[in-house]
Amino acid sequence: MKFILIFGLAISFVFLSFQITGIPYSAVHITDHFDFSSYSEIIPGSSESIKMVPVPGGTFVMGSANDEPDRNANEGPRQLVKVDSFWMGAYEITWDQFQQFMNANLKNKSLKVKGKEIELDAVTSPTPEYIDMSFGMGREGGYPVVNITNYAAIMFAKWLYLKTGHFYRLPTEAEWEYACRAGTTTAYYFGDDSSKLRNYAWFKDNTKDGYSKVGQKKPNALGLYDMLGNVAEWTMDQFERDYFAQLKGNPANNPWFKPTKLYPRSVRGGSWMDKAGNLRCAARMGSSSKWKQLDPQIPKSLWWLTSAPFVGFRLVRPKNTPSINEIKKYWTDKMEDY
């Protein structure tokens, strides 16, 4: 599928039309002009910043084709999905950035929005690591944070909202795949040829010693680095094997399956430990209790995994900030793990 990317005051994707289940439509239809731009969010009180890249909203084909190599049944049947505009972190969150949260003094629990003081539910910082959760793969200088729970990632986003007044959260599965594809319909965002993957991702064939510093490989067309490989990334969704069967509408509008149980949660992108087929844009994975199997505590840690040195995260920020009541829906309750 050929496409043309035009950057300037506006961005658009132009595609050939094709058919799925006999219904013709364009692969991607961008509904929002490029009237917002990249920026860097400085974490107050530190020298750390998070680069955010605009992702114009639109409609896309989510999932994989039936004949895509290495396809799993939970990747379809393909559906039209609509997502609103958002910014996404250009890079995975690093240990340097997450350390600011670990060191945070969380006495202030209120936030001023448009001159109004808003009380937030409790924001707590992570408990200390009982071992080095980087497993010696590197911490300072731009290495991705790993071995953190979905809850820890959500709380980091909540803390950043408290610090900056900008609403950050994890991406939904739909937002993640939309941003990863960046207008493409192929297995990878650079095409279908997996032999080219080493130019875009760290995975089993080109690294054996662990994760790498973020941003060392080529980005996708939106300027997002390491969407495939390096570390897999948490999303906001419960992992549903029949995800596509549960989608409603054509297109489905901003789907999100809010978690109601601790396991499994949806993880995307594949990691340095995976083979190429697990790094496809449509590839899906659910979290497992085995990722905490070495935790000696009862209940197990809310914050740390013990056996997932391949899982991290990146953030999104909706272009249109939701109401405080809508925002609170994304702060999922903590769930004890026995």
Secondary structure, 3 states (H helix, E strand, C coil): CCEEEECCCCCEEEECEEEECCEEEECEEECCCCCCCCEEEECCCCCCEEEEEEECCEEEEECCCCCCCCCCHHHCCCEEEEECCEEEECCCCEHHHHHHHHCCCCCCCEEEECCEEEECCCCCCCCCCCCCCCCCCCCCCCCECCCECHHHHHHHHHHHHHHHCCCCECCCHHHHHHHHHCCCCCCECCECCHHHHHHCCCCCCCCCCCCCCCCCCCCCCCCCCCCCCCCEEEEEEECCCCHHHHCCECCEECCCCCCCCCCCEEEECCCCCCCHHHHCCCCEEECCHHHHCCCCCCCECCCECCCCCCEECCCEEECCCCCHHHHHCCCCCCCCEC
